[in-house]
Amino acid sequence: MLKYSNEEYQRRLKLVKESMKEKGIEVLLVTNPANMNYLTGYNAWSFYMHQMVAVSLEKEEPIWIGRFMDAIAARKTAWLKHENIVAYPDSYVQSLVVHPMDFVADTLKERNLDKKVIGVEMDTYYFTAKCFEALKKNLPDAKFVDGHRLVNWVKVIKSDEEIEYVKAAGKIMEKGMVDAINYLNVGVRKCDMAAEIYRTFTEGTKEYGGDYSAIVPLMPTGVDAGACHLTWTDEKYKDGDIVIFELAGCYQRYHSPMSRTISLGKPSKKLEETAKITIEGLNMVLDFIKPGVTAEEAEAVWANNLKKYGLFKESRIGYSTGLNYPPDWGEDTLSLRPGDKTILKPNMVIHVIPGMYYEDFGVEISEAIRITENGCEPLANVERKLFVK
């Protein structure tokens, strides 16, 4: 199993603190589980309970604060000294009297961090309105500011060590997608297809065992194939079905997503033409992407190609990805869409997904790529085509 060096964590912490200084933030409260992992290594399925990592410009190490039973996992997975792993008792769990943020506030007071400029991740999934109200009530002398996406933007450029994890996820993706397409057939129940996907992606490869991905297998089918975020039922696949797989190989929380479209039986002319246009545009975007171009310039390559066919796609065609937990493997930073002037740089990882979605069918053929010094490279090698079975 790949394992980070201590220097890697120090690199990340240094970059986060530099960003904090630039934004005038003295203490950053991190509740996004991916960002907690990024800074400390903490890795457990405990994000359904309130937990937090506090980063102070004055302190050498971050502080992990969470449920008492999860402190065991923190001591097992985080690189922090044990005195910087602080646990609240079970009386704070789903209580009508006290809230875990009361405990967080007390912890900050004990460490003289209660009268600072405090950044909080205002728009992350696991930071609720109740959390914010409790912190404001208990820390009246603090100045609260929005620290959302601060860590996310530090994460957007991966280290060489992280790229090794991403590449491992790509190997799992490569094998898993091929196995999924081979298993798919008329008469197979969709729930059995999902079970096979979970089995093969968890099994991984001989070198790398798979992790659970941040999104469940997305498997829209037939006239519902344009509804890109549908999962599965217990119905059986039938002749003539269009099947979309949007899946991700995952290794130690790092993701390599991919989508492919499969026709069970002879595809319609409309499906063939849409797939051809999708692949053509995707190839053009991948040939264009390199360091120095912007996210919106990459999208414009796709959009201009669509115009030749009298077509238009409203949604973005890509986003940054990497280290994450449910419910999303996207990093909530750059998007390949008009108006996003983010400059692409080496070791960014982007899921380029120019799906075409209609009421009665859809096509998804995507690639997760790493930006290199001169261009980009796919993380997995699965033929870029409309598969027909």
Summary of the structure (lengths in Angstrom):
residues: 389
radius of gyration: 22.4
end to end distance: 36.3
largest distance: 68.9
contacts: 1348
relative contact order: 0.12
helix: 37%
strand: 21%
